[in-house]
Amino acid sequence: MKKKLQGFVIIGALFSLLGVILTLSSVSLGSSMADSWLASRGGADTAYYHLMVKSYINSFLVAGGIMLVFGLMLTSLAAFKLMNIMEG
């Protein structure tokens, strides 16, 4: 049981780290995805390109936030259970 909970703590920490990375690099990732989209289309209106950049950035922000919250919840719950096992 203790090994499983330690595994959950590690997985939660990795999810949290990935969430932070996605959140902090959302601008560069979103811009590069929009540039790739623009290159595949061969060109687009400036306003439409700006909309795509904002959409990709928001997508990475949401995905990073979800992963961060999930990782923090998983890590904290597993750590709490581990502390209860260690005490009793």
Jmol script that loads the backbone (N, CA, C; Angstrom):
load data "model"
ATOM      1  N   MET A   1       0.815  -1.195   0.000  1.00  0.00           N
ATOM      2  CA  MET A   1       0.000   0.000   0.000  1.00  0.00           C
ATOM      3  C   MET A   1       0.859   1.259   0.000  1.00  0.00           C
ATOM      4  N   LYS A   2       1.931   1.214   0.788  1.00  0.00           N
ATOM      5  CA  LYS A   2       2.812   2.365   0.889  1.00  0.00           C
ATOM      6  C   LYS A   2       3.506   2.646  -0.438  1.00  0.00           C
ATOM      7  N   LYS A   3       3.908   1.596  -1.156  1.00  0.00           N
ATOM      8  CA  LYS A   3       4.573   1.760  -2.452  1.00  0.00           C
ATOM      9  C   LYS A   3       3.624   2.364  -3.480  1.00  0.00           C
ATOM     10  N   LYS A   4       2.355   1.941  -3.454  1.00  0.00           N
ATOM     11  CA  LYS A   4       1.376   2.489  -4.393  1.00  0.00           C
ATOM     12  C   LYS A   4       1.166   3.974  -4.149  1.00  0.00           C
ATOM     13  N   LEU A   5       1.080   4.350  -2.878  1.00  0.00           N
ATOM     14  CA  LEU A   5       0.872   5.759  -2.556  1.00  0.00           C
ATOM     15  C   LEU A   5       2.086   6.594  -2.931  1.00  0.00           C
ATOM     16  N   GLN A   6       3.281   6.037  -2.771  1.00  0.00           N
ATOM     17  CA  GLN A   6       4.474   6.752  -3.198  1.00  0.00           C
ATOM     18  C   GLN A   6       4.485   6.930  -4.715  1.00  0.00           C
ATOM     19  N   GLY A   7       3.986   5.936  -5.437  1.00  0.00           N
ATOM     20  CA  GLY A   7       3.852   6.055  -6.884  1.00  0.00           C
ATOM     21  C   GLY A   7       2.878   7.151  -7.275  1.00  0.00           C
ATOM     22  N   PHE A   8       1.765   7.256  -6.516  1.00  0.00           N
ATOM     23  CA  PHE A   8       0.803   8.325  -6.783  1.00  0.00           C
ATOM     24  C   PHE A   8       1.403   9.700  -6.518  1.00  0.00           C
ATOM     25  N   VAL A   9       2.235   9.807  -5.502  1.00  0.00           N
ATOM     26  CA  VAL A   9       2.895  11.080  -5.213  1.00  0.00           C
ATOM     27  C   VAL A   9       3.815  11.452  -6.369  1.00  0.00           C
ATOM     28  N   ILE A  10       4.554  10.498  -6.885  1.00  0.00           N
ATOM     29  CA  ILE A  10       5.465  10.766  -8.002  1.00  0.00           C
ATOM     30  C   ILE A  10       4.689  11.146  -9.253  1.00  0.00           C
ATOM     31  N   ILE A  11       3.621  10.409  -9.553  1.00  0.00           N
ATOM     32  CA  ILE A  11       2.805  10.717 -10.724  1.00  0.00           C
ATOM     33  C   ILE A  11       2.164  12.095 -10.581  1.00  0.00           C
ATOM     34  N   GLY A  12       1.674  12.403  -9.407  1.00  0.00           N
ATOM     35  CA  GLY A  12       1.085  13.718  -9.157  1.00  0.00           C
ATOM     36  C   GLY A  12       2.094  14.845  -9.325  1.00  0.00           C
ATOM     37  N   ALA A  13       3.313  14.613  -8.849  1.00  0.00           N
ATOM     38  CA  ALA A  13       4.356  15.626  -9.002  1.00  0.00           C
ATOM     39  C   ALA A  13       4.706  15.826 -10.472  1.00  0.00           C
ATOM     40  N   LEU A  14       4.724  14.744 -11.247  1.00  0.00           N
ATOM     41  CA  LEU A  14       5.004  14.872 -12.677  1.00  0.00           C
ATOM     42  C   LEU A  14       3.882  15.619 -13.405  1.00  0.00           C
ATOM     43  N   PHE A  15       2.635  15.329 -13.054  1.00  0.00           N
ATOM     44  CA  PHE A  15       1.516  16.063 -13.638  1.00  0.00           C
ATOM     45  C   PHE A  15       1.601  17.548 -13.284  1.00  0.00           C
ATOM     46  N   SER A  16       1.944  17.846 -12.044  1.00  0.00           N
ATOM     47  CA  SER A  16       2.067  19.240 -11.618  1.00  0.00           C
ATOM     48  C   SER A  16       3.179  19.951 -12.390  1.00  0.00           C
ATOM     49  N   LEU A  17       4.302  19.282 -12.531  1.00  0.00           N
ATOM     50  CA  LEU A  17       5.420  19.865 -13.267  1.00  0.00           C
ATOM     51  C   LEU A  17       5.050  20.108 -14.724  1.00  0.00           C
ATOM     52  N   LEU A  18       4.397  19.140 -15.343  1.00  0.00           N
ATOM     53  CA  LEU A  18       3.974  19.296 -16.734  1.00  0.00           C
ATOM     54  C   LEU A  18       2.945  20.419 -16.868  1.00  0.00           C
ATOM     55  N   GLY A  19       2.062  20.543 -15.903  1.00  0.00           N
ATOM     56  CA  GLY A  19       1.088  21.629 -15.914  1.00  0.00           C
ATOM     57  C   GLY A  19       1.739  22.994 -15.819  1.00  0.00           C
ATOM     58  N   VAL A  20       2.740  23.117 -14.961  1.00  0.00           N
ATOM     59  CA  VAL A  20       3.457  24.387 -14.836  1.00  0.00           C
ATOM     60  C   VAL A  20       4.194  24.708 -16.126  1.00  0.00           C
ATOM     61  N   ILE A  21       4.826  23.710 -16.720  1.00  0.00           N
ATOM     62  CA  ILE A  21       5.558  23.924 -17.972  1.00  0.00           C
ATOM     63  C   ILE A  21       4.600  24.359 -19.081  1.00  0.00           C
ATOM     64  N   LEU A  22       3.461  23.674 -19.210  1.00  0.00           N
ATOM     65  CA  LEU A  22       2.482  24.056 -20.232  1.00  0.00           C
ATOM     66  C   LEU A  22       1.945  25.462 -19.997  1.00  0.00           C
ATOM     67  N   THR A  23       1.691  25.807 -18.756  1.00  0.00           N
ATOM     68  CA  THR A  23       1.153  27.125 -18.451  1.00  0.00           C
ATOM     69  C   THR A  23       2.168  28.226 -18.746  1.00  0.00           C
ATOM     70  N   LEU A  24       3.400  28.022 -18.323  1.00  0.00           N
ATOM     71  CA  LEU A  24       4.414  29.057 -18.513  1.00  0.00           C
ATOM     72  C   LEU A  24       4.870  29.201 -19.962  1.00  0.00           C
ATOM     73  N   SER A  25       4.823  28.122 -20.730  1.00  0.00           N
ATOM     74  CA  SER A  25       5.264  28.198 -22.121  1.00  0.00           C
ATOM     75  C   SER A  25       4.098  28.235 -23.097  1.00  0.00           C
ATOM     76  N   SER A  26       2.923  28.596 -22.613  1.00  0.00           N
ATOM     77  CA  SER A  26       1.740  28.598 -23.474  1.00  0.00           C
ATOM     78  C   SER A  26       1.856  29.618 -24.606  1.00  0.00           C
ATOM     79  N   VAL A  27       2.500  30.743 -24.371  1.00  0.00           N
ATOM     80  CA  VAL A  27       2.620  31.763 -25.416  1.00  0.00           C
ATOM     81  C   VAL A  27       3.500  31.266 -26.553  1.00  0.00           C
ATOM     82  N   SER A  28       4.653  30.718 -26.225  1.00  0.00           N
ATOM     83  CA  SER A  28       5.545  30.253 -27.290  1.00  0.00           C
ATOM     84  C   SER A  28       4.966  29.031 -27.999  1.00  0.00           C
ATOM     85  N   LEU A  29       4.348  28.125 -27.252  1.00  0.00           N
ATOM     86  CA  LEU A  29       3.743  26.951 -27.890  1.00  0.00           C
ATOM     87  C   LEU A  29       2.553  27.348 -28.757  1.00  0.00           C
ATOM     88  N   GLY A  30       1.712  28.252 -28.266  1.00  0.00           N
ATOM     89  CA  GLY A  30       0.563  28.705 -29.032  1.00  0.00           C
ATOM     90  C   GLY A  30       0.961  29.453 -30.288  1.00  0.00           C
ATOM     91  N   SER A  31       1.996  30.285 -30.181  1.00  0.00           N
ATOM     92  CA  SER A  31       2.468  31.013 -31.352  1.00  0.00           C
ATOM     93  C   SER A  31       3.048  30.079 -32.404  1.00  0.00           C
ATOM     94  N   SER A  32       3.805  29.092 -31.952  1.00  0.00           N
ATOM     95  CA  SER A  32       4.384  28.161 -32.924  1.00  0.00           C
ATOM     96  C   SER A  32       3.315  27.291 -33.583  1.00  0.00           C
ATOM     97  N   MET A  33       2.287  26.914 -32.827  1.00  0.00           N
ATOM     98  CA  MET A  33       1.182  26.153 -33.425  1.00  0.00           C
ATOM     99  C   MET A  33       0.424  27.007 -34.441  1.00  0.00           C
ATOM    100  N   ALA A  34       0.209  28.279 -34.128  1.00  0.00           N
ATOM    101  CA  ALA A  34      -0.481  29.172 -35.059  1.00  0.00           C
ATOM    102  C   ALA A  34       0.372  29.424 -36.301  1.00  0.00           C
ATOM    103  N   ASP A  35       1.689  29.534 -36.132  1.00  0.00           N
ATOM    104  CA  ASP A  35       2.573  29.683 -37.287  1.00  0.00           C
ATOM    105  C   ASP A  35       2.518  28.450 -38.177  1.00  0.00           C
ATOM    106  N   SER A  36       2.476  27.284 -37.557  1.00  0.00           N
ATOM    107  CA  SER A  36       2.354  26.040 -38.322  1.00  0.00           C
ATOM    108  C   SER A  36       1.024  25.991 -39.067  1.00  0.00           C
ATOM    109  N   TRP A  37      -0.042  26.424 -38.400  1.00  0.00           N
ATOM    110  CA  TRP A  37      -1.352  26.470 -39.041  1.00  0.00           C
ATOM    111  C   TRP A  37      -1.339  27.424 -40.226  1.00  0.00           C
ATOM    112  N   LEU A  38      -0.696  28.585 -40.059  1.00  0.00           N
ATOM    113  CA  LEU A  38      -0.628  29.572 -41.126  1.00  0.00           C
ATOM    114  C   LEU A  38       0.171  29.043 -42.312  1.00  0.00           C
ATOM    115  N   ALA A  39       1.264  28.355 -42.034  1.00  0.00           N
ATOM    116  CA  ALA A  39       2.081  27.798 -43.112  1.00  0.00           C
ATOM    117  C   ALA A  39       1.324  26.708 -43.871  1.00  0.00           C
ATOM    118  N   SER A  40       0.530  25.924 -43.167  1.00  0.00           N
ATOM    119  CA  SER A  40      -0.215  24.852 -43.841  1.00  0.00           C
ATOM    120  C   SER A  40      -1.317  25.422 -44.735  1.00  0.00           C
ATOM    121  N   ARG A  41      -1.856  26.568 -44.362  1.00  0.00           N
ATOM    122  CA  ARG A  41      -2.904  27.200 -45.172  1.00  0.00           C
ATOM    123  C   ARG A  41      -2.334  28.032 -46.301  1.00  0.00           C
ATOM    124  N   GLY A  42      -1.099  28.473 -46.170  1.00  0.00           N
ATOM    125  CA  GLY A  42      -0.483  29.311 -47.182  1.00  0.00           C
ATOM    126  C   GLY A  42      -0.788  30.787 -47.013  1.00  0.00           C
ATOM    127  N   GLY A  43      -1.403  31.165 -45.915  1.00  0.00           N
ATOM    128  CA  GLY A  43      -1.716  32.564 -45.642  1.00  0.00           C
ATOM    129  C   GLY A  43      -3.125  32.695 -45.096  1.00  0.00           C
ATOM    130  N   ALA A  44      -3.369  33.799 -44.421  1.00  0.00           N
ATOM    131  CA  ALA A  44      -4.700  34.053 -43.855  1.00  0.00           C
ATOM    132  C   ALA A  44      -4.798  35.529 -43.510  1.00  0.00           C
ATOM    133  N   ASP A  45      -6.000  35.962 -43.231  1.00  0.00           N
ATOM    134  CA  ASP A  45      -6.252  37.330 -42.802  1.00  0.00           C
ATOM    135  C   ASP A  45      -5.592  37.561 -41.443  1.00  0.00           C
ATOM    136  N   THR A  46      -5.118  38.782 -41.210  1.00  0.00           N
ATOM    137  CA  THR A  46      -4.409  39.095 -39.967  1.00  0.00           C
ATOM    138  C   THR A  46      -5.296  38.899 -38.743  1.00  0.00           C
ATOM    139  N   ALA A  47      -6.534  39.316 -38.815  1.00  0.00           N
ATOM    140  CA  ALA A  47      -7.440  39.173 -37.673  1.00  0.00           C
ATOM    141  C   ALA A  47      -7.714  37.703 -37.379  1.00  0.00           C
ATOM    142  N   TYR A  48      -7.848  36.891 -38.428  1.00  0.00           N
ATOM    143  CA  TYR A  48      -8.089  35.465 -38.242  1.00  0.00           C
ATOM    144  C   TYR A  48      -6.856  34.782 -37.645  1.00  0.00           C
ATOM    145  N   TYR A  49      -5.671  35.196 -38.098  1.00  0.00           N
ATOM    146  CA  TYR A  49      -4.430  34.654 -37.534  1.00  0.00           C
ATOM    147  C   TYR A  49      -4.326  35.016 -36.053  1.00  0.00           C
ATOM    148  N   HIS A  50      -4.663  36.249 -35.711  1.00  0.00           N
ATOM    149  CA  HIS A  50      -4.618  36.679 -34.312  1.00  0.00           C
ATOM    150  C   HIS A  50      -5.589  35.860 -33.458  1.00  0.00           C
ATOM    151  N   LEU A  51      -6.760  35.575 -34.011  1.00  0.00           N
ATOM    152  CA  LEU A  51      -7.732  34.739 -33.310  1.00  0.00           C
ATOM    153  C   LEU A  51      -7.180  33.333 -33.073  1.00  0.00           C
ATOM    154  N   MET A  52      -6.492  32.782 -34.063  1.00  0.00           N
ATOM    155  CA  MET A  52      -5.908  31.447 -33.916  1.00  0.00           C
ATOM    156  C   MET A  52      -4.804  31.439 -32.858  1.00  0.00           C
ATOM    157  N   VAL A  53      -3.985  32.479 -32.837  1.00  0.00           N
ATOM    158  CA  VAL A  53      -2.924  32.571 -31.825  1.00  0.00           C
ATOM    159  C   VAL A  53      -3.538  32.592 -30.427  1.00  0.00           C
ATOM    160  N   LYS A  54      -4.547  33.439 -30.228  1.00  0.00           N
ATOM    161  CA  LYS A  54      -5.195  33.517 -28.915  1.00  0.00           C
ATOM    162  C   LYS A  54      -5.848  32.187 -28.542  1.00  0.00           C
ATOM    163  N   SER A  55      -6.449  31.517 -29.513  1.00  0.00           N
ATOM    164  CA  SER A  55      -7.108  30.232 -29.235  1.00  0.00           C
ATOM    165  C   SER A  55      -6.104  29.169 -28.824  1.00  0.00           C
ATOM    166  N   TYR A  56      -4.992  29.097 -29.543  1.00  0.00           N
ATOM    167  CA  TYR A  56      -3.970  28.106 -29.182  1.00  0.00           C
ATOM    168  C   TYR A  56      -3.366  28.416 -27.814  1.00  0.00           C
ATOM    169  N   ILE A  57      -3.110  29.678 -27.535  1.00  0.00           N
ATOM    170  CA  ILE A  57      -2.560  30.050 -26.220  1.00  0.00           C
ATOM    171  C   ILE A  57      -3.532  29.669 -25.113  1.00  0.00           C
ATOM    172  N   ASN A  58      -4.817  29.985 -25.304  1.00  0.00           N
ATOM    173  CA  ASN A  58      -5.816  29.635 -24.290  1.00  0.00           C
ATOM    174  C   ASN A  58      -5.939  28.126 -24.117  1.00  0.00           C
ATOM    175  N   SER A  59      -5.806  27.375 -25.190  1.00  0.00           N
ATOM    176  CA  SER A  59      -5.864  25.911 -25.091  1.00  0.00           C
ATOM    177  C   SER A  59      -4.735  25.372 -24.218  1.00  0.00           C
ATOM    178  N   PHE A  60      -3.534  25.899 -24.422  1.00  0.00           N
ATOM    179  CA  PHE A  60      -2.411  25.456 -23.604  1.00  0.00           C
ATOM    180  C   PHE A  60      -2.557  25.914 -22.152  1.00  0.00           C
ATOM    181  N   LEU A  61      -3.117  27.100 -21.938  1.00  0.00           N
ATOM    182  CA  LEU A  61      -3.347  27.564 -20.568  1.00  0.00           C
ATOM    183  C   LEU A  61      -4.348  26.673 -19.842  1.00  0.00           C
ATOM    184  N   VAL A  62      -5.432  26.323 -20.517  1.00  0.00           N
ATOM    185  CA  VAL A  62      -6.450  25.472 -19.892  1.00  0.00           C
ATOM    186  C   VAL A  62      -5.889  24.084 -19.611  1.00  0.00           C
ATOM    187  N   ALA A  63      -5.206  23.493 -20.599  1.00  0.00           N
ATOM    188  CA  ALA A  63      -4.634  22.155 -20.406  1.00  0.00           C
ATOM    189  C   ALA A  63      -3.604  22.160 -19.275  1.00  0.00           C
ATOM    190  N   GLY A  64      -2.761  23.188 -19.227  1.00  0.00           N
ATOM    191  CA  GLY A  64      -1.772  23.289 -18.153  1.00  0.00           C
ATOM    192  C   GLY A  64      -2.413  23.471 -16.797  1.00  0.00           C
ATOM    193  N   GLY A  65      -3.460  24.282 -16.737  1.00  0.00           N
ATOM    194  CA  GLY A  65      -4.154  24.487 -15.468  1.00  0.00           C
ATOM    195  C   GLY A  65      -4.829  23.229 -14.962  1.00  0.00           C
ATOM    196  N   ILE A  66      -5.452  22.498 -15.875  1.00  0.00           N
ATOM    197  CA  ILE A  66      -6.101  21.244 -15.478  1.00  0.00           C
ATOM    198  C   ILE A  66      -5.071  20.243 -14.977  1.00  0.00           C
ATOM    199  N   MET A  67      -3.959  20.120 -15.693  1.00  0.00           N
ATOM    200  CA  MET A  67      -2.927  19.172 -15.263  1.00  0.00           C
ATOM    201  C   MET A  67      -2.311  19.591 -13.932  1.00  0.00           C
ATOM    202  N   LEU A  68      -2.117  20.886 -13.743  1.00  0.00           N
ATOM    203  CA  LEU A  68      -1.542  21.369 -12.487  1.00  0.00           C
ATOM    204  C   LEU A  68      -2.468  21.079 -11.314  1.00  0.00           C
ATOM    205  N   VAL A  69      -3.743  21.380 -11.460  1.00  0.00           N
ATOM    206  CA  VAL A  69      -4.695  21.134 -10.371  1.00  0.00           C
ATOM    207  C   VAL A  69      -4.824  19.644 -10.081  1.00  0.00           C
ATOM    208  N   PHE A  70      -4.918  18.825 -11.141  1.00  0.00           N
ATOM    209  CA  PHE A  70      -5.004  17.378 -10.946  1.00  0.00           C
ATOM    210  C   PHE A  70      -3.760  16.847 -10.241  1.00  0.00           C
ATOM    211  N   GLY A  71      -2.594  17.298 -10.660  1.00  0.00           N
ATOM    212  CA  GLY A  71      -1.355  16.846 -10.033  1.00  0.00           C
ATOM    213  C   GLY A  71      -1.243  17.258  -8.581  1.00  0.00           C
ATOM    214  N   LEU A  72      -1.637  18.497  -8.281  1.00  0.00           N
ATOM    215  CA  LEU A  72      -1.575  18.954  -6.896  1.00  0.00           C
ATOM    216  C   LEU A  72      -2.556  18.206  -6.007  1.00  0.00           C
ATOM    217  N   MET A  73      -3.757  17.964  -6.531  1.00  0.00           N
ATOM    218  CA  MET A  73      -4.737  17.211  -5.735  1.00  0.00           C
ATOM    219  C   MET A  73      -4.265  15.778  -5.503  1.00  0.00           C
ATOM    220  N   LEU A  74      -3.757  15.129  -6.540  1.00  0.00           N
ATOM    221  CA  LEU A  74      -3.282  13.753  -6.406  1.00  0.00           C
ATOM    222  C   LEU A  74      -2.114  13.669  -5.427  1.00  0.00           C
ATOM    223  N   THR A  75      -1.182  14.596  -5.545  1.00  0.00           N
ATOM    224  CA  THR A  75      -0.024  14.595  -4.652  1.00  0.00           C
ATOM    225  C   THR A  75      -0.429  14.859  -3.205  1.00  0.00           C
ATOM    226  N   SER A  76      -1.295  15.838  -3.006  1.00  0.00           N
ATOM    227  CA  SER A  76      -1.671  16.158  -1.624  1.00  0.00           C
ATOM    228  C   SER A  76      -2.491  15.046  -0.979  1.00  0.00           C
ATOM    229  N   LEU A  77      -3.415  14.454  -1.719  1.00  0.00           N
ATOM    230  CA  LEU A  77      -4.201  13.360  -1.143  1.00  0.00           C
ATOM    231  C   LEU A  77      -3.340  12.137  -0.837  1.00  0.00           C
ATOM    232  N   ALA A  78      -2.442  11.801  -1.751  1.00  0.00           N
ATOM    233  CA  ALA A  78      -1.563  10.648  -1.511  1.00  0.00           C
ATOM    234  C   ALA A  78      -0.611  10.922  -0.353  1.00  0.00           C
ATOM    235  N   ALA A  79      -0.095  12.136  -0.265  1.00  0.00           N
ATOM    236  CA  ALA A  79       0.795  12.478   0.856  1.00  0.00           C
ATOM    237  C   ALA A  79       0.044  12.454   2.179  1.00  0.00           C
ATOM    238  N   PHE A  80      -1.195  12.912   2.171  1.00  0.00           N
ATOM    239  CA  PHE A  80      -2.007  12.858   3.390  1.00  0.00           C
ATOM    240  C   PHE A  80      -2.239  11.418   3.830  1.00  0.00           C
ATOM    241  N   LYS A  81      -2.568  10.536   2.877  1.00  0.00           N
ATOM    242  CA  LYS A  81      -2.770   9.122   3.213  1.00  0.00           C
ATOM    243  C   LYS A  81      -1.474   8.499   3.715  1.00  0.00           C
ATOM    244  N   LEU A  82      -0.336   8.861   3.095  1.00  0.00           N
ATOM    245  CA  LEU A  82       0.949   8.336   3.552  1.00  0.00           C
ATOM    246  C   LEU A  82       1.255   8.762   4.979  1.00  0.00           C
ATOM    247  N   MET A  83       0.954  10.015   5.308  1.00  0.00           N
ATOM    248  CA  MET A  83       1.197  10.489   6.679  1.00  0.00           C
ATOM    249  C   MET A  83       0.315   9.739   7.670  1.00  0.00           C
ATOM    250  N   ASN A  84      -0.921   9.449   7.298  1.00  0.00           N
ATOM    251  CA  ASN A  84      -1.799   8.684   8.170  1.00  0.00           C
ATOM    252  C   ASN A  84      -1.288   7.262   8.377  1.00  0.00           C
ATOM    253  N   ILE A  85      -0.748   6.649   7.346  1.00  0.00           N
ATOM    254  CA  ILE A  85      -0.208   5.290   7.462  1.00  0.00           C
ATOM    255  C   ILE A  85       1.038   5.293   8.344  1.00  0.00           C
ATOM    256  N   MET A  86       1.883   6.322   8.183  1.00  0.00           N
ATOM    257  CA  MET A  86       3.119   6.390   8.958  1.00  0.00           C
ATOM    258  C   MET A  86       2.828   6.604  10.443  1.00  0.00           C
ATOM    259  N   GLU A  87       1.789   7.367  10.762  1.00  0.00           N
ATOM    260  CA  GLU A  87       1.454   7.635  12.166  1.00  0.00           C
ATOM    261  C   GLU A  87       0.803   6.426  12.839  1.00  0.00           C
ATOM    262  N   GLY A  88      -0.007   5.728  12.091  1.00  0.00           N
ATOM    263  CA  GLY A  88      -0.761   4.672  12.732  1.00  0.00           C
ATOM    264  C   GLY A  88      -0.278   3.345  12.341  1.00  0.00           C
TER     265      GLY A  88
END
end "model"
wireframe off; spacefill off
backbone 0.3
color backbone group
